Amino acid sequence: MALAAQRAFEFTAPESWRAIDFISDLHLSEQLPRTFEAWREHLLGTPADAVFMLGDLFEVWVGDDARASGFARLAVEAMAEAASRRALGIMVGNRDFLLGAAMLRDCGAAGLMDPTLLTAWGQRIVLTHGDALCLADRPYQKMRSLFRSPAWQAEFLAKPLAERRRFAAEVRARSAAQGAQRTGGLDGDAAVDVDAGAAVALLHSLGAAELVHGHTHRPGSNELAPGFKRHVLSDWDLDNAERAQVLRLTRDGFVRLAPSRA
């Protein structure tokens, strides 16, 4: 189903806020320690009043019962500390769509529905992870519909944690094997861009002129159609590359910045 056919969750920023940071596609895991530390330092050190994380915060998330130990626990502790200083919002993506209420509670974060209509300082901006708008990748969209269904999720979450982790590893391996093909593999990442017509229809239906999304790993801003603009978030990788970027919104508009240091 195209996002334009859905109702958006609405979030109004307090008038006292001065800045909101947007990040996405960090793909955090214990294999990326420099990326994790840069993310943690930004959460703790940014001068922004809020940080909205728009999907794929984690490389994989197999259920909130994984949050209590190991690497996941470090992430929970980082967000809980940051939440004592500023507002945090989390939108799930195609890698971490099973992140739920228990994780949000422990992190002190608010859940952001996909899409979310943000109203801030007179600006109306639609936030989405972006994968649901990549309509040309039909195999991925079919799989997305299956994985997002309540029945599939209930059945999957009923399995032992170790079995879920094995399944996730198998899916990631198959997706990596498909990554060089036209589509983005089983996870849909990167290879297919959002459908401009669907994106404009979504904006029009919500009375907004600007879209912020991640997922495609193609950071930049461009006009979708006359009067409609999008801002694509960067993925983060400071272990294998030097790539990390924050999109900040203030009363004066958007600006792209390097992550803050605590």
PEURFEN-V503353 format. One record per residue. N is the residue number from 1. PHI is phi in radians with two decimals (* if undefined). OMEGA is omega in whole degrees, -180 to 180 (none if undefined). D_FIRST is the distance of its C-alpha to the first C-alpha in Angstrom with 1 decimal. Layout:
BEGIN
n = {N/N}
phi = {PHI/PHI}
omega = {OMEGA/OMEGA}
d_first = {D_FIRST/D_FIRST}
END
This chain:
BEGIN
n = {1/2/3/4/5/6/7/8/9/10/11/12/13/14/15/16/17/18/19/20/21/22/23/24/25/26/27/28/29/30/31/32/33/34/35/36/37/38/39/40/41/42/43/44/45/46/47/48/49/50/51/52/53/54/55/56/57/58/59/60/61/62/63/64/65/66/67/68/69/70/71/72/73/74/75/76/77/78/79/80/81/82/83/84/85/86/87/88/89/90/91/92/93/94/95/96/97/98/99/100/101/102/103/104/105/106/107/108/109/110/111/112/113/114/115/116/117/118/119/120/121/122/123/124/125/126/127/128/129/130/131/132/133/134/135/136/137/138/139/140/141/142/143/144/145/146/147/148/149/150/151/152/153/154/155/156/157/158/159/160/161/162/163/164/165/166/167/168/169/170/171/172/173/174/175/176/177/178/179/180/181/182/183/184/185/186/187/188/189/190/191/192/193/194/195/196/197/198/199/200/201/202/203/204/205/206/207/208/209/210/211/212/213/214/215/216/217/218/219/220/221/222/223/224/225/226/227/228/229/230/231/232/233/234/235/236/237/238/239/240/241/242/243/244/245/246/247/248/249/250/251/252/253/254/255/256/257/258/259/260/261/262}
phi = {*/-1.18/-1.08/-1.09/-1.54/-1.78/-1.53/-1.70/-1.22/-1.93/-2.25/-1.87/-1.26/-1.00/-1.07/-1.30/-1.14/-1.90/-2.77/-2.23/-1.73/-2.08/-2.44/-2.84/0.98/-1.42/0.89/-1.08/-2.79/-1.18/-1.39/-2.16/-1.15/-1.20/-1.12/-1.04/-1.17/-1.12/-1.09/-1.04/-1.13/-1.18/-0.99/-1.46/-1.84/-1.12/-1.41/-1.18/-1.37/-2.66/-2.16/-1.84/-1.80/-1.75/1.79/0.98/-1.08/-1.90/-1.08/-2.73/-2.44/-1.80/2.44/-1.20/-1.25/-1.50/-1.35/-1.54/-2.54/1.08/-1.05/-1.02/-1.11/-1.07/-1.16/-1.05/-1.10/-1.11/-1.23/-1.10/-1.15/-1.11/-1.15/-1.36/-1.97/-2.73/-1.33/-2.13/-2.24/-2.20/-1.92/-1.39/-2.12/-1.37/-1.62/-2.25/-1.20/-1.59/-1.19/-2.24/-1.12/-1.12/-1.14/-1.04/-1.09/-1.15/-1.45/1.27/-1.87/-1.66/-1.44/-1.88/-1.23/-1.98/-1.56/-2.11/-1.68/-1.68/-1.94/-2.55/0.93/1.44/-1.73/-1.97/-2.30/-1.65/-1.92/-2.66/-1.15/2.07/-1.15/-1.20/-1.65/-1.50/-1.23/-1.24/-1.56/-1.17/-1.04/-1.14/-1.09/-1.14/-1.16/-1.05/-1.06/-1.18/-1.17/-1.52/-1.30/-0.98/-1.14/-1.10/-1.14/-1.09/-1.14/-1.16/-1.23/-1.36/-1.36/-1.03/-0.99/-1.09/-1.18/-1.12/-1.14/-1.10/-1.07/-1.09/-1.12/-1.17/-1.10/-1.11/-1.12/-1.15/-1.14/-1.07/-1.16/-1.56/-1.05/-1.44/-1.43/-1.08/-1.50/-1.54/1.45/-1.13/-1.61/1.33/-1.17/1.27/-1.24/-1.93/-1.46/-1.17/-1.36/-1.08/-1.11/-1.17/-1.14/-1.15/-1.07/-1.09/-1.05/-1.07/-1.16/-1.84/1.14/-2.15/-1.99/-2.29/-2.14/-2.08/-2.60/-2.03/1.34/-1.45/1.05/-2.20/-1.07/2.70/-2.22/-2.73/-1.47/-1.41/-2.91/-0.92/1.57/-2.28/-2.27/-2.23/-2.19/-1.71/-1.40/-1.44/-1.36/-2.04/-2.78/-1.89/-1.75/-1.95/-2.65/-2.17/-2.27/-2.93/-2.61/-2.03/-1.80/-1.94/-1.89/-2.26/-1.04/-1.59/2.05/-1.72/-2.54/-1.78/-2.40/-1.31/-1.02/-1.33/-1.93/-1.21}
omega = {179/-179/-178/-179/-177/171/-178/168/-178/178/178/180/175/-178/-178/180/179/-177/174/177/176/174/177/171/176/178/-175/175/180/178/-178/-175/-180/178/178/-177/177/177/180/-179/178/179/-177/-171/-176/175/-178/178/-178/172/177/-179/-167/171/-179/171/180/175/175/177/-173/179/-175/177/176/-170/-167/-175/174/-177/-179/180/177/179/178/-178/179/-179/178/177/179/-178/175/-177/-176/179/175/175/-179/171/-180/178/-179/178/-171/-175/178/176/-170/-171/-179/178/179/-179/-178/-180/-174/-176/174/176/177/177/178/5/173/174/180/171/-177/176/178/180/177/-172/179/179/176/175/175/-175/-179/179/179/-169/-178/179/-174/177/179/-179/177/179/179/179/179/-175/-180/-179/179/-178/180/-178/179/180/-179/-177/177/-180/176/-178/-179/179/178/179/177/180/-179/179/178/178/180/-180/179/180/178/179/-180/-170/-179/180/-176/179/-176/-178/-176/-180/174/-172/157/-166/-177/180/177/177/-175/180/179/179/178/178/178/179/-179/-177/-178/177/-179/-178/-177/-179/173/179/175/171/-171/-179/-180/-174/179/179/179/179/176/180/179/179/-179/-175/175/177/-177/-179/177/164/-180/171/179/177/-180/-180/175/-173/176/-174/178/173/-177/176/173/177/-177/179/-175/173/178/-173/168/178/177/176/-179/none}
d_first = {0.0/3.8/6.4/8.3/7.0/8.2/11.9/13.7/16.7/19.8/22.7/26.0/28.4/32.0/34.2/36.6/34.3/35.3/32.7/29.3/28.7/25.3/25.1/22.7/22.7/26.2/25.6/28.6/30.7/34.4/34.6/34.0/36.8/37.3/33.6/33.7/36.9/35.7/32.6/34.9/37.4/34.9/33.6/37.3/38.6/36.3/37.6/34.2/33.6/30.2/28.3/24.5/23.2/19.6/18.7/20.5/23.7/24.8/24.9/23.8/23.6/24.1/24.6/26.6/29.7/30.2/30.9/34.5/36.2/36.6/34.5/31.8/34.6/35.7/32.3/32.4/35.9/35.1/32.2/34.4/37.2/35.1/33.6/37.2/37.5/34.2/30.7/28.1/24.4/22.1/18.3/17.2/16.0/15.4/19.1/19.7/16.7/19.3/21.4/22.0/24.3/27.5/27.1/26.2/29.3/31.6/30.6/30.9/27.5/24.9/21.3/18.9/15.4/12.6/12.6/16.2/18.2/21.7/24.6/27.8/31.0/29.6/26.7/23.0/20.9/17.3/17.1/14.3/14.9/13.2/11.7/8.0/9.3/11.3/9.5/12.9/13.3/11.8/13.9/12.9/9.1/10.3/12.7/10.5/8.6/12.2/13.8/11.7/12.4/15.5/17.5/17.4/18.3/21.0/22.5/22.5/24.0/26.7/28.1/31.0/30.3/32.2/30.1/26.9/28.5/29.5/26.1/24.7/27.6/27.0/23.3/24.5/27.3/25.2/22.9/26.0/27.3/24.2/24.3/26.5/24.3/21.9/18.9/19.2/19.8/18.2/17.5/16.0/18.6/20.2/20.2/17.2/16.8/13.9/13.0/15.4/14.0/10.6/12.8/15.2/12.8/11.8/15.6/16.7/14.7/16.3/19.7/20.0/21.4/21.0/18.4/19.4/17.6/18.8/17.7/19.1/22.7/23.6/25.2/26.0/25.3/24.7/23.8/20.4/21.8/24.9/24.6/21.5/22.2/20.6/22.5/21.6/23.2/25.5/25.4/28.7/31.3/34.9/36.2/35.6/35.3/35.9/32.4/31.4/30.4/29.6/27.9/29.9/29.3/32.4/33.5/34.3/30.9/29.6/31.8/31.4/33.9/35.1/34.7/37.3/40.0/41.1}
END
